[in-house]
Amino acid sequence: MPGTPNTNNTTFEENYEQLDPASQYLLLVCSYCALNTPIPIDLLSIILEREVQEDEINKLQQLSDLDFIERITNGFQIQASVAKFVQSKFDSLKRKEVLGITAKALETFCKTMENPSDILPYLKHVDALAQKTQLNKLAVSGFLSGYLGNYWLSEGNIQEAGLYYRRALLVIETVSGVDSAEYTEHLNNLGSALYKINKLDEAKKCFEQAVITDKKVLGKDHPAVAIGLNNLGQVMLELNNTDGAIIHLENALEINTRHYGLNHPLVASGFYNFGMALIDVGDLQRAKVELTRSLAIREQIFGDNHPSVAESHHGLGMVFQTIANIPDAEMHYHQAIKIWEADKKMDNLQLAASYTNLGGILHVSKDFDGAKVNYLNGLEIFEACLPANDKNIRDLRLQIKLLDLKISMPELLEKMEAGENLTPDLIGLLGEIFGDEPKN
């Protein structure tokens, strides 16, 4: 492996002057990648518009032989001294042009990624180019920062996601202005991050502004408006404004149905969100209709074993459990659990909810062993993902204590209403539930 090149060395200068223009251009592109990090060969192929990556590998090997690029175990990397030297060989206009081309190619590459986690091998390069393009006031910086925000949001690092979303908004505001679809995209993303850390009022403001701006810029029936309306509906549910939430969710569903037709994932999600909101207001028959639609569309699009299908099964399980149709409720919860377990994402809070709800059904029907298995499965996920004092964890621990005493919550409340004498264990448990011990 060559050592750190001495860019002041006459031989090094002479070697550079002997490079053909294509190699000099490639070296300039590499200088904008993250330093001391494997250079993404697939990105170079996009920038240089070549289908065969061996061309870039051969070029990099030649540059490595001349000490411009460093050969490492898993590819090539460039050091700060070389990057600074190479950039000094081009005028400011050319440097800015190539920086923009490199960043736009990376943005195009990021758009092909199906999941936020796909960006991980390129994370340092995205970050480096986001910062460099921000310094040069290039709009692409906003998009790259947005992708970084999406990645950190998917990883559960909400604070880091929020920082990148705010950076994206700052860039887009400077370059494109606040009345732009680019701005509202990142505004929705920031609102989603704020929603996840329970800053609901701040999230609501982001979504409201996004809806107003998108209606103004794109028109009231544009799918981007539906995104904001759906987000706004979700946060209003959390703020207990169910009537307002239902209006926004229904409007979002109508827009997406007109735009995409019935057999589309966004429409299926709209039916699901609308159905879950209807559960909150107690309109169970209508909720059943909407959730059944979501399940049918998702099964048609994704097949029977997709996580989105599991989500619809879970929602229907809640409806049937509430209307006391226990066989159908159990069937839907079992289907949801089966799919989510096969998906092997064991930090899934919806899976934990299905375990908990199924455990509740088995608890009431006095299948204490089955109930305990499901309660403990749900508790394991909740404890791994939520703060120790979270209500879901507290409630589930109390249910397990009731289970150990061979009694369900409805039975305990019946005993209290009937004025029966309670055992010391039950009196102590009621103290945990209600905050003090009731008197017999």
C-alpha positions in Angstrom: 0.0 0.0 0.0 1.5 3.4 -0.9 2.2 5.9 1.8 0.7 9.4 2.1 1.7 11.2 -1.1 3.8 14.3 -0.9 1.8 16.6 -3.2 4.6 19.2 -3.2 7.0 16.7 -4.7 8.1 17.6 -8.3 7.5 14.0 -9.5 4.0 14.0 -8.1 3.3 17.3 -10.0 4.8 15.8 -13.2 2.7 12.6 -12.8 -0.4 14.7 -12.5 0.4 16.7 -15.7 0.9 13.4 -17.6 -2.6 12.1 -16.7 -5.1 12.2 -19.5 -8.1 14.5 -19.0 -10.4 11.6 -18.2 -8.2 10.5 -15.4 -7.9 14.1 -14.1 -11.7 14.4 -14.2 -12.1 11.0 -12.3 -9.6 12.2 -9.7 -11.6 15.4 -9.2 -14.8 13.4 -8.8 -13.1 11.2 -6.2 -11.9 14.3 -4.3 -15.6 15.1 -3.4 -16.2 11.6 -1.9 -15.7 11.1 1.8 -12.0 11.0 2.7 -10.3 7.7 3.9 -13.5 5.8 2.9 -13.9 3.2 0.2 -14.9 5.1 -3.0 -18.2 3.8 -4.4 -17.3 2.3 -7.8 -21.0 2.1 -8.8 -21.4 5.8 -8.2 -18.4 6.5 -10.5 -20.0 4.4 -13.2 -23.2 6.6 -13.1 -21.2 9.8 -13.2 -19.0 8.7 -16.1 -22.0 7.1 -17.8 -20.4 3.7 -18.2 -22.0 0.3 -17.8 -18.8 -1.6 -17.0 -17.3 -0.9 -13.6 -14.0 -2.6 -14.6 -13.2 0.6 -16.5 -13.3 2.7 -13.3 -11.4 0.0 -11.4 -8.6 0.0 -14.0 -8.4 3.8 -13.9 -8.3 3.8 -10.1 -5.6 1.2 -10.1 -3.5 3.4 -12.5 -4.0 6.3 -10.1 -3.1 4.1 -7.2 0.2 3.2 -9.0 1.0 6.9 -9.1 0.1 7.4 -5.4 -3.0 9.6 -6.2 -5.4 7.0 -4.9 -4.7 4.6 -2.0 -5.4 0.9 -2.5 -7.1 -0.7 0.5 -8.5 -4.2 1.2 -12.0 -3.4 0.0 -11.3 -1.0 -2.8 -9.7 2.5 -3.1 -9.8 5.6 -1.0 -8.5 9.2 -1.3 -6.7 11.3 1.3 -7.2 14.9 2.2 -3.9 16.1 0.9 -4.6 14.6 -2.6 -8.2 16.0 -2.6 -6.9 19.5 -1.8 -4.2 19.2 -4.5 -6.5 18.0 -7.2 -9.1 20.7 -6.6 -6.5 23.3 -6.8 -5.8 22.3 -10.4 -9.3 23.4 -11.5 -10.9 26.8 -11.5 -13.9 27.5 -9.2 -16.5 27.2 -11.9 -15.3 23.8 -12.9 -15.0 22.6 -9.3 -18.6 23.7 -8.6 -19.8 22.0 -11.8 -18.2 18.7 -11.0 -19.3 18.9 -7.4 -22.9 19.4 -8.6 -22.7 16.5 -11.1 -21.3 14.2 -8.5 -23.9 15.1 -5.9 -26.8 14.8 -8.4 -25.5 11.4 -9.5 -25.5 10.3 -5.8 -29.1 11.7 -5.4 -30.2 9.7 -8.5 -28.5 6.7 -7.0 -30.3 7.2 -3.6 -33.7 7.4 -5.4 -33.3 3.8 -6.6 -33.0 2.5 -3.0 -36.1 0.8 -1.8 -35.3 1.1 2.0 -33.6 3.9 4.0 -31.1 1.4 5.3 -29.8 0.8 1.7 -27.9 4.1 2.0 -25.7 2.7 4.8 -22.7 1.7 2.6 -22.8 5.2 1.1 -23.6 7.1 4.3 -20.3 9.0 4.7 -20.3 10.0 1.0 -23.8 11.3 1.2 -22.9 13.3 4.3 -19.7 14.7 2.8 -21.5 15.8 -0.4 -24.4 17.2 1.5 -22.1 19.4 3.5 -20.0 20.5 0.5 -23.0 21.3 -1.7 -24.5 23.3 1.2 -21.4 25.4 1.3 -21.7 26.0 -2.4 -25.4 26.8 -2.1 -26.6 23.9 -4.3 -30.2 22.7 -3.9 -29.1 19.1 -4.1 -27.7 19.5 -0.6 -31.3 19.6 0.7 -32.2 16.3 -0.9 -29.1 14.6 0.3 -29.7 15.9 3.8 -33.3 14.6 3.5 -32.0 11.1 2.6 -29.8 11.2 5.7 -32.8 12.2 7.8 -34.8 9.3 6.4 -32.0 6.9 7.3 -31.6 8.1 10.9 -35.4 8.1 11.3 -35.5 4.4 10.2 -32.8 3.7 12.7 -34.8 5.3 15.5 -32.3 8.1 16.0 -35.0 10.8 16.0 -32.7 13.6 17.1 -30.2 13.0 14.4 -33.0 12.7 11.8 -34.5 16.1 13.0 -31.1 17.8 12.5 -30.8 16.6 8.9 -34.4 17.5 8.1 -33.9 21.0 9.5 -30.7 21.3 7.4 -32.6 20.2 4.3 -35.3 22.8 5.0 -32.8 25.6 5.4 -31.1 24.7 2.1 -34.4 24.4 0.2 -35.7 27.6 1.7 -32.6 29.5 0.5 -32.5 27.9 -3.0 -36.1 27.2 -3.9 -38.1 29.2 -1.3 -40.8 28.0 1.1 -43.4 27.9 -1.6 -42.1 24.8 -3.3 -42.9 21.1 -3.3 -39.3 20.4 -2.3 -39.7 22.4 0.8 -43.0 20.7 1.9 -41.5 17.2 1.3 -38.9 17.8 4.0 -41.5 19.7 6.1 -43.5 16.5 6.2 -40.4 14.5 7.0 -39.6 16.8 9.9 -43.1 16.6 11.1 -42.9 12.8 11.1 -39.7 13.0 13.2 -41.4 15.3 15.7 -44.4 13.0 15.8 -42.2 10.1 16.8 -40.7 11.9 19.8 -44.2 13.0 20.8 -43.8 16.7 20.0 -47.3 16.6 18.6 -48.1 20.3 18.4 -44.9 21.0 16.5 -45.6 18.1 14.2 -49.1 19.4 13.6 -47.7 22.8 12.6 -45.4 21.2 10.1 -48.1 19.1 8.5 -50.6 22.1 8.4 -48.0 24.3 6.6 -47.2 21.5 4.2 -50.8 21.0 3.2 -51.4 24.8 2.8 -48.3 25.2 0.6 -48.9 22.0 -1.5 -52.5 23.1 -2.2 -51.2 26.5 -3.3 -48.3 25.2 -5.4 -49.6 21.9 -6.7 -53.4 22.2 -6.5 -55.8 20.7 -3.9 -56.1 17.3 -5.6 -52.4 16.5 -5.8 -51.1 13.3 -4.1 -48.6 15.4 -2.2 -51.6 17.1 -0.5 -52.9 13.7 0.5 -49.5 12.9 2.2 -49.9 16.0 4.4 -53.5 15.4 5.1 -52.8 11.8 6.1 -50.0 13.0 8.4 -52.2 15.7 9.8 -55.0 13.1 10.5 -52.6 10.8 12.4 -51.3 13.6 14.7 -54.8 14.8 15.3 -55.8 11.3 16.5 -53.0 11.5 19.0 -54.2 14.9 20.1 -57.7 13.4 20.6 -59.3 15.5 17.9 -60.9 12.5 16.3 -63.5 14.4 14.3 -60.9 16.5 12.6 -58.7 13.5 12.1 -61.4 11.6 10.3 -62.1 14.6 7.9 -58.4 14.8 6.9 -57.9 11.0 6.6 -61.1 10.7 4.4 -60.0 13.6 2.2 -56.5 12.0 1.8 -58.2 8.7 0.8 -60.4 10.5 -1.7 -57.5 12.2 -3.4 -55.4 9.1 -3.6 -58.3 7.0 -4.9 -59.0 9.5 -7.7 -55.3 9.7 -8.6 -54.2 6.1 -8.3 -57.4 4.0 -8.5 -58.4 1.4 -5.9 -55.6 -1.1 -6.4 -52.7 0.9 -5.1 -50.7 0.6 -1.9 -51.4 4.2 -0.9 -55.1 3.7 -1.2 -54.9 0.5 0.8 -53.0 2.4 3.5 -55.7 5.1 3.3 -58.4 2.6 4.0 -56.4 1.2 6.9 -55.8 4.6 8.5 -59.4 5.7 8.0 -60.6 2.4 9.5 -58.4 2.7 12.6 -59.6 6.3 13.1 -63.2 5.0 13.0 -62.4 2.5 15.7 -61.4 5.4 17.9 -64.8 7.1 17.5 -66.7 3.8 17.9 -68.0 3.5 14.4 -67.1 -0.2 14.3 -69.2 -1.4 11.4 -67.8 1.2 9.1 -64.3 0.5 10.5 -64.8 -3.1 9.6 -65.7 -2.2 6.0 -62.6 0.1 5.5 -60.2 -2.4 7.1 -61.6 -5.3 5.0 -61.0 -3.2 1.9 -57.4 -2.5 3.0 -56.8 -6.2 3.6 -58.2 -7.2 0.2 -56.2 -4.6 -1.8 -53.0 -5.4 0.1 -53.4 -9.2 -0.4 -53.9 -8.6 -4.1 -50.8 -6.4 -4.4 -48.4 -8.0 -2.0 -49.7 -11.6 -1.5 -50.8 -13.1 1.8 -47.6 -12.8 3.8 -46.6 -9.1 3.6 -46.2 -6.9 6.7 -48.8 -4.5 5.4 -51.2 -7.5 5.2 -50.4 -8.3 8.8 -51.3 -4.7 9.7 -54.7 -5.0 8.2 -55.3 -8.3 10.0 -54.3 -6.6 13.3 -56.8 -3.8 12.7 -59.6 -6.3 11.9 -58.7 -8.2 15.0 -59.3 -5.1 17.0 -62.7 -4.6 15.4 -63.9 -8.1 16.0 -62.5 -8.1 19.6 -64.4 -5.0 20.4 -67.7 -6.4 19.0 -67.1 -9.6 20.9 -66.6 -11.8 17.8 -63.9 -13.7 19.4 -63.3 -16.5 16.8 -62.7 -13.9 14.0 -60.6 -11.7 16.3 -58.3 -14.6 17.2 -58.0 -15.6 13.6 -56.9 -12.2 12.5 -54.5 -11.8 15.4 -53.0 -15.2 14.6 -52.5 -14.2 11.0 -50.9 -10.9 11.9 -48.5 -12.6 14.3 -47.6 -15.4 11.9 -46.7 -12.8 9.2 -44.8 -10.5 11.5 -42.9 -13.3 13.1 -41.8 -14.6 9.7 -40.6 -11.1 8.8 -38.2 -11.4 11.8 -38.4 -7.7 12.7 -38.8 -8.4 16.4 -38.8 -4.7 17.3 -42.2 -4.3 15.8 -44.6 -2.6 18.2 -47.6 -3.7 16.2 -46.5 -7.3 16.7 -46.3 -6.6 20.4 -49.8 -5.1 20.3 -51.1 -8.3 18.5 -49.5 -10.5 21.1 -51.0 -8.3 23.9 -54.5 -8.3 22.4 -54.5 -12.0 21.7 -53.3 -12.6 25.2 -56.2 -10.5 26.5 -58.7 -12.7 24.6 -57.1 -15.9 26.0 -57.0 -14.3 29.5 -60.7 -13.6 29.6 -61.4 -17.1 28.2 -59.3 -18.5 31.0 -56.6 -20.0 28.8 -54.0 -18.7 31.3 -51.0 -20.5 29.8 -51.7 -19.3 26.3 -52.4 -15.8 27.6 -49.1 -15.7 29.5 -47.0 -16.7 26.5 -48.5 -13.9 24.4 -48.2 -11.3 27.2 -44.6 -12.2 27.7 -43.8 -12.0 24.0 -45.5 -8.6 23.8 -43.7 -7.4 27.0 -40.3 -8.4 25.6 -40.8 -6.2 22.5 -42.2 -3.3 24.5 -39.4 -3.3 27.0 -36.8 -3.4 24.2 -38.3 -0.5 22.3 -40.0 1.8 24.8 -39.1 3.7 28.0 -39.4 1.7 31.2 -42.3 3.9 32.4 -44.3 3.6 29.2 -48.0 2.9 29.7 -48.0 -0.2 27.5 -45.3 -1.7 29.7 -47.1 -0.8 33.0 -50.5 -2.1 31.8 -49.1 -5.3 30.5 -47.2 -6.0 33.7 -50.5 -5.5 35.6 -52.3 -7.9 33.3 -49.6 -10.5 34.0 -50.1 -10.1 37.7 -53.9 -10.5 37.3 -53.1 -13.6 35.2 -51.0 -15.1 38.0 -53.9 -14.6 40.4 -56.2 -16.4 37.9 -58.5 -13.5 37.4 -59.2 -11.0 34.6 -59.8 -7.3 34.8 -63.6 -7.6 34.0 -63.9 -10.2 36.8 -62.0 -8.0 39.3 -64.3 -5.0 38.5 -67.4 -7.2 38.9 -66.1 -8.3 42.4 -65.6 -4.7 43.3 -69.1 -3.6 42.1 -70.7 -6.6 44.0 -68.9 -5.5 47.2 -67.1 -8.8 47.6 -64.2 -9.1 50.1 -60.9 -9.0 48.2 -57.8 -10.9 49.0 -54.7 -8.9 50.1 -53.1 -9.7 46.8 -56.0 -8.2 44.8 -56.2 -5.2 47.1 -52.5 -4.5 46.6 -52.9 -4.9 42.8 -55.8 -2.4 42.8 -53.6 0.0 44.6 -51.1 -0.3 41.7 -53.9 0.2 39.2 -55.8 3.1 40.8 -53.1 4.7 42.9 -54.4 3.8 46.3 -56.0 0.8 48.1 -59.8 0.6 48.0 -61.6 -0.2 51.2 -63.8 -3.2 51.5 
